[in-house]
Structures are given as structure tokens and as C-alpha cells.
Amino acid sequence: MPTLDAGTEIGLGLLHSLTGCMSVSERLLLNAELMAIDEINATGGVLGRNLVPRVADGASDPKLFARGARQLISGGSCALFGCWTSASRKAVKEVVELQDHLLWYPVQYEGLEESPNIVYTGSCINQQIAPALEWLFSRRGPRIFLVGSDYVFPRTANKLIRALAGRRGQAAAISGEEYFPLDCTDFAAVIAAIKTLRPDAVINTLNGGSNLVFYQQFHDAGISSDEIPILTVSISEPEFTPLTKVASGHLACWNYFQSLNNEANRRFLARFQTRYGADCACSASAVMAYSQIYLWKEAVEAAGSVDPALVRQSLVGRSFDSPAGPLVISPNRHIALPAHIGRLKADGDFEILWSSAGAIAPLPWLGLENQDFPAVGIAREILAAYPETVDYSVRLNQEILDRRRAEDALHRLNETLEERIRERTAELVLEIEQRRRSEEALRSSEEQLRKALLMAQKLSQHMESTRENERRHIAREIHDELGQALTALKLDLFWLQEQLPPTVGEYAEKIAEMIVMVSETVSSVQRISAELRPRLLDDLGLVAAMDWLAKGFMKRTGVPCTVTLDQVGNCNGAACATALFRIFQETLTNITRHAHATRVDATLECTRGFAFLEVMDDGIGISAAQLSSDESFGLLGIRERALMCGGKAHISGLPGKGTNIRVTIPCSGKEGSCHENIAC
């Protein structure tokens, strides 16, 4: 354990249920403790040091309370304040006793316990339940029905109620006794039994949020508080806030009510409601949680240290003027407390019907501590074992119930799973059959698509071949017929020019202009014929045609263009030669339009049954968007021509580093040549 007196701040562990069914009661205790800590810090702290709250959530689970206690202690908290249920207190009791620490417990409890490591500031049985029972017997009658949560305090308290009733000779006064889980939401059966048995009163030891349901269902059953009042010893003003319409007229027994008329209570409530809201109600347990921070402060200052071992030695006699009245720690580390019985009003406050003559001494052993006989120690051990046994029995029963629920849930889950497996198996069989049919339909569609693509490819090849043949025919017709006619016309014009006398100069000049126009027309005819189908390709072959394209490109653009040939052979008239020529032609056209290049290099090789064409420029480079665009018709044409010949075209580029086009087209025949009968 760290040295608790070291440092400039003092850590206090605040351990409450901030979640779960008990949070409805315990959050208020935390608020009260935080207010006390802030008030003490505002007046100089303790031993000249500020208090620092360290909060842990017990989450309405005793195991989590024990874990939270260990964490707070290991984190340097010099005292623990908290818990509500006896189950959570007993879980933390083991921790503080093992580590010789200190727990301050602010809630009423069943007694039969006394630990040197716990200060009990809530009421014992003789300070709350005993006076409440006496009042009910004298004011309402002897027949009592007991309703409680299924854990240590309600079971032990109700056992002692039976004993107290029996001591009055009224053992038969208990007309019923029922217990419920802390998170119970169905009280229909017990309310029906109460309605049938018609007891004089109900003593309620339910805890937490289940009270909200119990009072609502009790009211909905048509039982009024005048007919059968409920007296609670577990919930107070805050828990009743949402229940005033259905719980008005019912009773509670506590050592504190907000309606107490004393100066300390008025000052406390003014500060509390200023801090947390004018509508915020306070409870007896919250007042004890607030007050025990001040009692701890008194003990620390008396000990001159925050070390739990030293603080324990200075506990007895420490006092505080609390909203509930003066509090003094007794030698048994309990507090002498008054008892009040109140009736809930429609405004949420309690009308106090009865108060004890003064503070009632705490008798956690029901008076056995005042007896002096040889076996008194053994008797106390036997009594102490009872709540321990109840706690163990309740936890064991809960574990058995949880296991049964788990087994039932597992059985239902197995049945659901088996049914789901059967359903899923049938679904899978259907899905498999549907998938098989879909795959058959897909294969059939793919086969039809393949045939359609093949037909389209053949049609495209036929159309391209037809276009080339038509271009060849038109080019020859233009070149031969129109070219010859224009040449004859030009010769006739020359003859006519020679025949004219010198005196008709204006006619000679006109004939000269006509000769120039005919010459330009002949050039245009030659250019159009070459663009349609250069005769070089048919007459001199691919090499000459590519050289002609390169020279024409250089003449038009001024950009150097080199063509490197390697094992090209003779591709004259071959369909693959036509494809390569057109691809080279389209590539140079794209470079002229888009590349902004300063140099173009082309390589043509025909070897191992394939023709390879690569064209590179040093222009701006083609982008990925341009490569994938459906509107890049020049690139699409290059790829389509290569594909129609059974080849492929790869086009790539980098921004600022130019574009590269590589085309591969299969050629049949001997290595190193392409032949006329290639079918592309």
C-alpha cells in the first residue's frame, strides 16, 4: 500500500452503483459526498490538503463492487465511502479487512455484523424496523405481509421481524412473505395474494428500480393506502419522486426526512438544492453519506493522519451536527439515530406521524451485546453466520437460477439453430439449383456473345478489307483517269499557248494561269490519291510507305522522325502491312494534333512470325483519363486494327515524358517476311 500521508492531495474512494438497477438510489449518495468534499475543500481541506474524489461504478453487482474497492485502494484512496445493498457491502468487507483499510457505509442494514474496518452510519434493525413494527402493530393491527428483494438485508430483516412478532406472542401475525430479484418487473401474483389475504399492512424491503413497478402495479390493482398501507424501510423521497400519484398515503420509516424542522437541515437543504436543483429530493442515506465525510474529517484531524490504521483508533466519540441531528460514533462503530415514521404527501414530502423520544442506541446484535454470559461470543458468531449463510444461499440460488435460465436459453437456441439449419439447408438447395440454372444460362449467353463477337470481328475485318479495296480502287481511278485527263489538258494548254500570236498577250497570260491551276489540281489529285491509298504501299511495299509517311510528317510539322527497320522483308500488299501502315499513319496524326513533340522515333521489325511496331515521342505524354476515354477514337482505331489482325496494341505515357505505342501483329510464312495471304 502506498504511503497515504505523502503528497499534497488526499484521495477519497467513492464507490456506488452508477449503472444497473440500484443506480436510482445510489447516484444521490455520490452527489451528497461530492458536495461535502467541495465544502471541506472550500474551508481549507483536511490537514491543509485538498480532498480529491475518485469514483468507481459498482454497477449493482457485488463482484464489481469488490473489484472497484481493490482498484480505489491500489490507486491511493485513503478511505472508501459507499455501497448500498448488504451483498455489495459484504463483498467490499472482505477487501478492506484483507488490506486493513476503511469503509464508511451509509445505508440501513440488517445488523448481525461488526467489523473494525467498517463504520456503519445507517440504521440497524432496532433503530428502524423494530420501531416501525411496533408502530404498525399498535396503529394498524397484527397481520403483516412481507415483500422484499432477494438478498441478505430483506431476508435477514424479515427473519428478525418474525422473531420480534413472536416475542410479542404474535407469531401468526406474518400472513405472507415473498422475495423477488432486484430487477423484477412483475408483481401481479404477490399483489393478488395481498388483495386476497387483506393484511393490515405490508412491510416493503424491495430495493432499487423494482419499487417503481411494485407501487404502480399495487395502485393499478385498486388497493388504496387507507385500505392496506405499505411501509418501506428501503426507499425514501428521491425514489418516490416519480411515484407521488400512485404512492401518496403510503408510509416509510427512516432516521431522516426532508420535512424535519431543524436549522441544520434547513441550511443543508438550501445548499443541496442550490447545487442540484430546487426539485432535487434528498434521502436519509444521502444525508448519512454527506455526514460521514465530515465524521471522517474529524477522525483524521484527531489522528493527525489519513492512514486508515491511525484513523480507526480515533473514531470513537467523533461527532457531527448533521441534518438528521447530532451524530456520534459509538464504540461499536455505529451511530445512535432517531426513528421517524412518515406518510407520503402528493407534493413528494413526508408528513411525520411519529418520532422516537430521542436517538436510539445502535444494537446490531439485537441486544446481545448488552448480555454477559459465558457463551455470548459463540452466540454472536452463530448470529453473524446467519446473514452470511443467507448471502451464500441467495447467491447460490441465483447461480442455480442463472444456470437454469442459461440452459433453457441454450436449449431454445439449439432448437432455433436446428430449425434455422433446416431452413437454411432448404434455401441452399434452392440457391444451388438456381445458381446451376443461372450458370447454364450464363454459359449459353457467353457462347452466344462469343459467336456474336466473332461474327462482329469477321464483319469488321470484311468491312475494313472492303474499305481498303475501295480506297485502292478509288485512288487508282483518281490517279489514273483524272490524273491522265488533267495531264492531257495541261499539254493542250501548253500547245495552245505556243500557237497564240504575241499580239494577244492577255490570252497568253490567262492560259499561263490555267496551266498553273491545272498543275496545282494534279498535285491535289496525287495527294488525295495517296491519302486514300498510297501506291507506294502496293507498288514498293510497307518500308517505302512508312518512309513516305515519315517524310510527309517532317515536312508538315518540322519535327524529326526516324524510322528504324530490322528484318522487315517484303510485306508488299499484305493485310498486316496495311494494318501497320494505317496504325503508323494514325499515330503520326495523333502526335501532330496532341503531343507537342520535338522528336519521334519508330521501329519496325518482322521476325519469328510476328510484326512489331513501336512509336515513341517526347511530347506531353498521354494521361490515364485519355487512355480510358470512350471518345479517344484514334486510340480505339489503333487497338481495333491490331485486334482484327489477331494482334494487340499497348499504349502508355507519362506526363512530360512522352507517349509510347507498341503493336504486335502475327504474320504467317517464313521468318523475316509477311505474306499476301495473311488473314487479319
C-alpha positions in Angstrom: 0.0 0.0 0.0 1.4 3.5 -0.8 2.2 5.9 2.0 -1.1 7.6 2.5 0.3 10.8 4.1 2.5 11.6 1.2 1.6 14.2 -1.4 -0.4 17.4 -1.4 -3.8 15.9 -2.1 -5.9 13.3 -0.3 -7.8 10.8 -2.5 -11.2 9.5 -1.3 -12.8 6.5 -3.0 -16.5 6.9 -3.7 -17.9 3.5 -4.6 -21.5 3.4 -5.9 -23.8 1.9 -8.5 -23.9 4.5 -11.3 -25.5 1.9 -13.6 -27.8 -1.0 -13.1 -31.0 -1.3 -11.1 -29.5 0.3 -7.9 -28.4 3.4 -9.6 -31.8 5.0 -9.0 -30.9 5.1 -5.3 -27.1 5.3 -5.2 -26.4 8.3 -7.5 -27.8 10.6 -4.9 -25.3 9.4 -2.3 -22.5 10.2 -4.7 -23.9 13.7 -5.2 -24.1 14.3 -1.4 -20.5 13.1 -0.9 -19.2 15.3 -3.7 -20.9 18.3 -2.1 -19.3 17.5 1.3 -15.9 17.2 -0.3 -16.3 20.6 -2.1 -17.5 22.3 1.2 -14.5 20.9 3.1 -12.1 22.0 0.4 -13.6 25.5 0.4 -12.8 25.8 4.1 -9.2 24.7 3.8 -9.4 20.9 3.3 -8.1 18.3 5.7 -4.7 18.7 7.4 -4.1 21.6 5.0 -4.6 19.4 1.9 -7.5 19.3 -0.6 -9.7 16.2 -1.0 -9.8 14.6 -4.4 -12.8 12.3 -5.2 -12.0 9.1 -7.0 -15.2 7.5 -8.3 -15.8 3.8 -9.2 -19.0 2.2 -10.5 -20.2 -0.9 -8.7 -22.8 -1.4 -11.4 -25.3 -3.0 -9.0 -23.1 -6.1 -8.9 -21.2 -7.3 -5.7 -18.3 -8.7 -7.7 -17.8 -5.3 -9.4 -18.0 -3.6 -6.0 -15.1 -5.7 -4.8 -13.1 -5.1 -7.9 -13.8 -1.3 -7.6 -12.7 -1.3 -4.0 -9.4 -3.0 -4.9 -8.8 -0.5 -7.7 -9.5 2.5 -5.4 -7.2 1.3 -2.7 -4.4 0.5 -5.1 -4.9 3.9 -6.6 -4.1 5.6 -3.3 -7.6 6.3 -1.8 -7.1 6.6 1.9 -10.8 5.7 2.7 -13.8 4.2 0.9 -17.3 5.6 1.1 -20.2 3.8 -0.4 -22.2 0.6 -1.1 -26.0 0.2 -0.7 -27.0 -3.4 -0.6 -25.7 -5.7 2.1 -24.4 -8.0 -0.7 -22.2 -5.3 -2.0 -21.1 -4.3 1.5 -20.1 -7.9 2.3 -18.1 -8.1 -0.9 -16.2 -4.9 0.0 -15.9 -6.0 3.6 -13.6 -8.9 2.5 -11.4 -6.4 0.6 -11.0 -3.8 3.4 -10.4 -6.4 6.1 -7.7 -8.2 3.9 -6.0 -4.9 3.1 -6.6 -3.4 6.6 -8.4 -0.4 5.0 -11.5 1.6 6.0 -15.1 1.6 4.6 -17.8 4.1 5.6 -21.3 2.5 4.9 -24.2 5.0 4.9 -27.3 2.7 4.5 -29.6 1.0 6.9 -28.9 -2.7 7.2 -29.8 -6.0 9.0 -27.1 -5.8 11.7 -25.5 -9.0 13.0 -22.2 -7.7 11.8 -19.4 -5.6 13.3 -16.1 -5.1 11.5 -13.1 -3.0 12.8 -12.7 -1.9 9.2 -16.2 -0.5 8.6 -18.1 2.5 10.1 -21.8 1.9 9.9 -23.7 5.2 9.8 -27.1 3.8 8.7 -29.8 2.4 10.9 -29.7 -1.1 12.5 -32.8 -3.3 12.8 -33.5 -2.0 16.3 -33.3 1.7 15.1 -35.7 1.3 12.1 -37.6 -1.9 11.6 -38.3 -2.6 15.3 -39.9 0.8 16.0 -41.8 0.6 12.6 -43.1 -2.9 13.5 -44.2 -1.7 17.0 -46.0 1.3 15.4 -47.8 -0.9 12.9 -48.9 -3.3 15.5 -50.3 -0.6 17.7 -51.8 1.6 14.9 -52.8 -0.8 12.1 -53.1 -4.4 13.5 -51.1 -7.6 13.9 -51.4 -9.1 10.4 -48.3 -8.1 8.3 -47.3 -9.2 4.8 -43.6 -9.1 3.9 -42.3 -8.2 0.4 -38.6 -7.9 -0.2 -35.7 -8.2 -2.7 -33.9 -11.5 -2.8 -30.7 -10.7 -1.0 -29.2 -10.5 2.5 -30.9 -7.5 4.1 -34.6 -8.3 3.2 -34.3 -12.0 4.2 -32.4 -11.3 7.4 -34.6 -8.3 8.3 -37.8 -10.3 7.7 -36.5 -13.2 9.8 -35.9 -10.8 12.6 -39.4 -9.3 12.1 -40.8 -12.8 12.6 -38.8 -13.1 15.8 -39.9 -9.7 17.1 -43.5 -10.6 16.3 -43.1 -13.9 18.0 -41.7 -12.2 21.1 -45.0 -10.3 21.3 -46.9 -13.5 21.1 -47.9 -12.7 17.6 -46.0 -15.3 15.6 -49.1 -15.9 13.4 -49.2 -12.1 12.5 -47.0 -12.7 9.4 -49.6 -13.5 6.8 -47.2 -13.8 3.8 -43.6 -13.5 2.8 -42.3 -13.2 -0.8 -38.9 -12.3 -2.4 -38.0 -11.0 -5.9 -34.9 -10.3 -8.0 -33.6 -6.7 -7.8 -34.7 -6.1 -11.4 -38.1 -7.7 -11.1 -40.9 -6.1 -13.2 -43.8 -8.4 -12.5 -45.6 -8.3 -9.0 -49.0 -9.4 -10.2 -49.0 -12.7 -8.3 -48.0 -11.3 -4.9 -50.3 -8.3 -5.3 -53.2 -10.7 -6.0 -52.2 -12.7 -2.8 -52.2 -9.4 -0.8 -55.6 -8.5 -2.2 -56.9 -11.9 -1.2 -55.3 -12.1 2.3 -56.1 -8.5 3.1 -53.3 -7.9 5.8 -53.3 -4.9 8.0 -50.1 -3.6 6.3 -47.2 -4.5 4.0 -43.6 -4.1 5.1 -41.6 -3.4 1.9 -37.8 -4.2 1.8 -37.6 -4.0 -2.0 -34.6 -2.1 -3.3 -33.8 -0.1 -6.4 -35.9 0.4 -9.5 -38.3 -2.5 -8.9 -40.1 -0.3 -6.4 -41.3 1.9 -9.3 -43.1 -1.1 -10.8 -44.4 -2.5 -7.4 -46.1 0.7 -6.3 -47.6 1.3 -9.8 -49.0 -2.2 -10.1 -50.2 -2.1 -6.4 -52.1 1.1 -7.3 -53.4 -0.3 -10.6 -54.8 -3.3 -8.6 -57.2 -0.8 -6.9 -55.7 -1.2 -3.4 -55.7 2.2 -1.6 -53.2 3.2 1.1 -56.1 3.6 3.6 -57.1 0.0 3.0 -53.7 -1.6 3.1 -50.7 0.8 3.6 -47.2 -0.1 2.5 -44.4 0.8 5.0 -41.0 0.8 3.4 -37.6 0.9 5.1 -35.6 0.9 1.8 -36.6 3.8 -0.3 -37.3 7.4 0.5 -38.1 10.8 -1.1 -35.9 10.6 -4.2 -37.2 7.2 -5.2 -40.8 8.3 -4.5 -40.5 11.4 -6.7 -41.9 9.7 -9.9 -44.4 7.8 -7.7 -46.3 10.5 -5.8 -49.5 9.9 -7.8 -49.7 6.2 -7.1 -47.9 6.1 -3.7 -49.4 9.0 -1.8 -50.6 7.9 1.6 -48.1 5.1 2.0 -45.6 5.0 4.8 -41.8 5.0 5.4 -39.6 4.7 8.5 -36.2 6.5 8.4 -33.9 8.3 10.7 -34.3 11.4 8.4 -37.0 13.1 6.3 -36.6 16.3 4.4 -39.5 17.7 6.4 -37.5 17.7 9.7 -37.7 21.1 11.2 -34.2 22.0 12.5 -31.8 24.7 11.5 -29.0 22.3 10.3 -31.5 20.5 7.9 -32.8 23.8 6.5 -29.2 25.1 5.8 -28.3 21.7 4.3 -31.3 21.5 2.0 -30.7 25.1 0.8 -27.1 24.3 -0.2 -28.1 20.9 -1.7 -31.0 22.2 -3.8 -28.9 25.2 -4.9 -26.3 22.8 -6.2 -28.5 20.1 -7.7 -31.8 21.9 -8.4 -34.8 23.1 -6.4 -36.7 19.9 -7.3 -34.0 17.5 -6.2 -35.1 15.5 -3.2 -32.7 14.1 -0.6 -32.8 10.8 1.3 -31.7 9.6 4.7 -28.9 7.5 3.2 -27.7 10.6 1.2 -27.6 12.6 4.5 -25.6 9.9 6.1 -23.3 9.7 3.0 -22.8 13.5 3.4 -22.3 13.4 7.1 -19.8 10.6 7.2 -17.4 12.6 5.1 -17.4 15.2 7.9 -17.1 12.4 10.6 -14.1 11.0 8.7 -12.6 14.5 8.6 -13.0 14.8 12.4 -11.3 11.4 12.9 -8.4 12.3 10.6 -7.8 15.6 12.3 -7.9 13.9 15.7 -5.4 11.3 14.5 -3.2 13.8 12.6 -3.0 11.4 9.7 -5.1 9.9 6.9 -3.6 6.4 7.5 -6.6 4.1 8.0 -5.0 2.2 10.9 -4.5 5.5 12.8 -7.9 6.9 11.8 -9.6 3.8 13.2 -8.0 4.5 16.6 -9.6 7.9 16.8 -13.1 7.0 15.5 -15.0 6.6 18.8 -16.6 9.8 20.0 -16.2 11.7 16.8 -19.3 13.9 16.2 -21.1 16.0 13.6 -24.2 18.2 13.8 -26.0 16.6 10.7 -29.3 17.5 9.1 -30.7 14.4 10.9 -29.5 15.6 14.2 -26.3 15.2 16.2 -24.2 12.1 15.2 -21.7 10.4 17.5 -19.6 7.3 16.6 -20.2 4.6 19.2 -17.6 2.1 20.3 -19.1 -0.5 18.0 -18.5 2.0 15.1 -22.3 2.5 14.7 -24.3 5.7 15.2 -27.1 6.4 17.7 -30.0 7.5 15.5 -33.6 8.7 15.9 -36.5 7.0 14.1 -39.4 8.7 12.3 -42.5 7.4 10.6 -43.9 9.5 7.8 -46.8 9.4 5.3 -46.0 10.4 1.7 -47.9 13.5 0.5 -48.9 14.5 -3.0 -46.0 17.0 -3.2 -43.4 14.4 -2.5 -42.6 15.3 1.1 -43.4 13.1 4.1 -45.8 14.2 6.9 -44.1 12.9 10.1 -46.6 10.9 12.0 -44.4 9.7 14.8 -40.8 10.2 16.1 -38.8 8.4 18.7 -38.2 10.1 22.1 -34.5 10.6 21.1 -31.7 8.9 19.4 -31.9 5.1 19.6 -28.6 3.3 20.6 -27.3 1.0 17.8 -27.8 -2.7 18.7 -26.5 -4.6 15.7 -26.7 -7.8 17.8 -30.3 -7.1 18.9 -29.2 -6.5 22.5 -26.9 -9.5 22.8 -24.0 -7.1 23.1 -25.6 -6.0 26.5 -25.7 -9.5 27.8 -23.0 -11.0 30.0 -22.9 -14.8 29.9 -20.1 -17.2 29.0 -21.4 -18.2 25.6 -22.1 -14.7 24.4 -19.2 -14.8 21.9 -20.4 -18.1 20.5 -23.9 -16.7 20.2 -22.7 -13.7 18.3 -20.7 -15.9 15.9 -23.9 -18.0 15.3 -25.9 -14.9 14.7 -23.2 -13.5 12.4 -23.2 -16.7 10.4 -26.9 -16.4 9.6 -26.7 -13.4 7.1 -23.5 -15.0 5.7 -25.5 -18.2 5.1 -28.4 -16.2 3.7 -26.0 -14.3 1.4 -24.4 -17.6 0.2 -27.8 -19.2 -0.2 -29.1 -16.3 -2.2 -26.1 -16.2 -4.4 -26.2 -20.0 -4.8 -29.9 -19.9 -5.7 -29.2 -17.0 -8.1 -26.4 -19.0 -9.7 -28.7 -22.1 -10.0 -31.5 -19.9 -11.5 -29.0 -18.3 -13.9 -27.7 -21.7 -14.9 -31.3 -22.9 -15.5 -32.1 -19.8 -17.5 -28.8 -20.3 -19.4 -29.7 -24.0 -20.0 -33.2 -23.1 -21.1 -31.9 -20.3 -23.4 -29.3 -22.8 -24.8 -32.0 -25.4 -25.4 -34.2 -22.8 -27.1 -31.1 -21.6 -29.0 -30.3 -25.1 -30.1 -33.9 -25.7 -31.3 -33.9 -22.3 -33.1 -30.5 -23.2 -34.6 -31.6 -26.6 -35.8 -34.7 -25.1 -37.3 -32.6 -22.4 -38.9 -30.2 -25.0 -40.2 -33.1 -26.9 -41.8 -34.5 -23.7 -43.3 -31.0 -22.6 -44.5 -30.3 -26.1 -45.9 -33.5 -25.9 -48.0 -32.6 -22.4 -49.0 -29.1 -23.5 -50.0 -30.5 -26.4 -52.1 -32.8 -23.9 -53.8 -29.9 -21.4 -54.2 -27.7 -24.2 -55.7 -30.3 -25.2 -58.2 -30.9 -21.6 -59.1 -27.2 -21.0 -59.4 -26.8 -24.0 -61.6 -29.5 -22.8 -63.9 -28.0 -19.3 -63.8 -24.6 -20.7 -64.7 -26.1 -22.7 -67.6 -27.9 -19.6 -68.8 -24.7 -17.6 -68.4 -22.7 -20.1 -70.3 -25.3 -20.1 -73.0 -25.2 -16.3 -73.1 -21.4 -16.3 -73.1 -21.4 -18.7 -76.0 -23.9 -16.6 -77.9 -21.9 -13.5 -77.1 -18.7 -15.2 -78.2 -20.3 -16.1 -81.5 -21.7 -12.6 -81.9 -18.3 -11.1 -81.2 -16.7 -13.4 -83.6 -19.2 -12.6 -86.3 -18.8 -8.9 -85.5 -15.0 -9.2 -85.7 -15.3 -11.0 -89.0 -17.7 -8.4 -90.3 -15.4 -5.7 -89.1 -12.5 -7.4 -90.9 -14.6 -7.7 -94.0 -15.7 -4.1 -93.9 -12.1 -2.9 -93.3 -10.9 -5.1 -96.2 -13.7 -3.8 -98.3 -12.8 -0.2 -97.4 -9.1 -0.7 -98.2 -10.0 -2.3 -101.5 -12.4 0.5 -102.3 -9.8 3.1 -101.3 -7.3 1.4 -103.6 -9.8 1.3 -106.4 -10.8 5.0 -105.9 -7.2 6.1 -105.5 -6.2 4.3 -108.8 -9.2 5.7 -110.6 -8.5 9.3 -109.4 -4.8 8.9 -110.1 -5.1 7.1 -113.5 -8.2 8.6 -115.0 -8.4 12.1 -113.5 -4.6 12.4 -113.5 -4.3 11.4 -117.1 -7.1 13.8 -118.1 -5.5 16.7 -116.2 -2.1 15.9 -117.8 -3.6 15.9 -121.3 -5.4 19.2 -120.5 -2.1 20.7 -119.3 -0.4 19.5 -122.6 -3.2 21.0 -124.7 -2.8 24.3 -122.8 0.9 24.3 -123.5 0.2 23.7 -127.3 -2.4 26.4 -127.3 0.0 28.8 -125.6 2.5 28.2 -128.3 0.0 28.8 -131.1 -1.1 32.3 -129.9 0.5 35.3 -131.6 2.4 37.8 -129.5 -0.2 40.4 -130.1 -2.8 38.7 -127.8 -0.8 38.9 -124.6 -3.9 38.9 -122.3 -4.9 35.5 -123.7 -1.4 34.1 -123.2 -1.5 35.4 -119.6 -4.8 33.7 -119.0 -3.6 30.4 -120.4 -0.5 30.6 -118.2 -2.8 31.0 -115.1 -4.8 27.9 -116.3 -1.6 25.9 -116.7 -0.7 26.8 -113.1 -4.2 25.9 -111.8 -4.1 22.5 -113.7 -0.6 21.8 -112.2 -2.0 22.5 -108.7 -5.0 20.3 -109.4 -2.7 17.5 -110.5 -0.8 17.9 -107.2 -4.1 17.8 -105.2 -5.2 14.7 -107.1 -1.9 13.0 -106.3 -2.2 14.0 -102.6 -5.8 12.8 -102.3 -5.0 9.5 -104.1 -2.0 9.0 -101.8 -4.1 9.6 -98.7 -6.8 7.2 -99.8 -4.2 4.5 -100.6 -0.6 5.4 -101.4 0.6 3.4 -104.4 3.9 3.1 -102.7 2.3 0.6 -100.3 1.1 -1.5 -103.1 4.0 -0.9 -105.6 7.1 -0.6 -103.3 5.9 -2.1 -100.0 5.5 -1.1 -96.3 9.0 0.2 -95.9 8.7 2.8 -98.7 5.2 3.7 -97.5 6.4 4.3 -93.9 9.3 6.3 -95.2 6.9 8.4 -97.2 4.7 8.9 -94.1 7.7 9.9 -92.0 8.9 12.4 -94.6 5.5 13.9 -95.0 5.2 14.2 -91.2 8.5 16.0 -91.0 7.6 18.3 -93.9 4.3 19.3 -92.3 5.5 19.7 -88.7 9.2 20.2 -88.8 9.6 17.5 -86.1 12.4 15.0 -86.8 11.1 11.5 -87.4 13.4 8.5 -87.7 12.3 5.0 -88.8 14.5 2.0 -87.9 13.9 -1.2 -89.8 15.0 -4.7 -88.7 14.4 -7.9 -90.7 11.3 -6.4 -92.2 11.4 -8.4 -95.5 8.9 -7.8 -98.2 5.4 -7.0 -96.9 4.0 -5.6 -100.2 0.2 -6.0 -100.4 -0.1 -7.9 -97.2 -3.1 -7.2 -95.0 -0.8 -6.9 -92.0 1.3 -4.4 -93.9 -1.9 -2.4 -94.5 -2.7 -2.6 -90.8 0.8 -1.4 -89.7 0.7 1.4 -92.3 -2.7 2.6 -91.0 -1.6 2.4 -87.4 1.6 4.3 -88.1 -0.4 6.9 -90.1 -2.9 7.3 -87.2 -0.1 7.5 -84.6 1.6 10.4 -86.5 -1.7 12.1 -86.9 -2.3 12.0 -83.1 1.3 13.2 -82.4 0.6 16.1 -84.8 -2.6 17.1 -83.1 -1.9 16.5 -79.4 1.7 15.6 -78.4 3.7 18.9 -78.9 6.7 16.6 -79.5 10.2 17.7 -80.6 11.2 14.2 -81.8 9.6 10.9 -83.0 11.3 7.5 -83.2 9.7 4.5 -84.9 11.0 0.9 -85.1 9.6 -1.9 -87.3 10.6 -5.5 -87.0 9.2 -8.7 -88.6 10.6 -11.8 -87.0 9.5 -15.2 -85.6 6.1 -14.9 -87.3 5.3 -11.5 -85.8 5.5 -7.9 -86.9 6.5 -5.5 -84.2 5.9 -1.7 -84.5 6.9 0.7 -81.8 6.5 4.5 -82.0 7.8 6.9 -79.3 7.6 10.6 -78.9 9.0 13.1 -76.3 5.8 15.1 -76.1 3.5 16.0 -73.2 2.5 12.4 -72.6 -0.9 10.8 -72.7 -2.9 10.7 -69.5 -4.7 7.8 -67.9 -8.0 9.6 -68.4 -7.3 9.9 -72.2 -6.3 6.2 -72.3 -9.6 5.1 -70.8 -11.8 7.7 -72.6 -14.5 6.4 -74.9 -14.0 9.4 -77.1 -10.3 8.7 -77.9 -11.3 7.4 -81.4 -7.7 7.4 -82.7 -6.6 5.1 -79.9 -9.6 3.0 -80.3 -8.9 2.7 -84.1 -5.3 1.6 -83.4 -6.4 -1.1 -80.9 -9.2 -2.3 -83.2 -6.9 -2.6 -86.3 -4.4 -4.7 -84.2 -7.2 -6.8 -82.7 -8.7 -7.5 -86.2 -5.3 -9.0 -87.3 -5.2 -11.2 -84.2 -2.7 -8.8 -82.5 -2.6 -6.3 -79.7 -1.6 -2.7 -79.1 -0.2 -1.4 -75.8 -0.3 2.4 -75.3 1.3 4.1 -72.3 2.6 7.5 -71.4 3.9 9.7 -68.5 3.1 13.4 -68.1 6.0 15.4 -69.6 7.8 12.3 -70.8 6.0 11.4 -73.9 3.9 8.5 -75.2 4.8 5.0 -76.3 2.8 2.8 -78.7 3.8 -0.9 -79.1 1.9 -3.0 -81.7 2.3 -6.8 -82.2 0.6 -8.5 -85.2 1.1 -12.1 -86.1 2.4 -12.9 -89.6 2.4 -16.3 -91.3 5.0 -17.7 -93.6 8.8 -17.8 -93.4 10.6 -16.0 -90.6 11.5 -12.5 -91.6 8.7 -11.8 -94.0 5.0 -11.1 -94.2 2.9 -12.5 -97.0 -0.1 -11.6 -99.1 -2.3 -14.4 -97.8 -2.2 -13.3 -94.2 -5.8 -13.1 -92.9 -6.0 -10.4 -90.2 
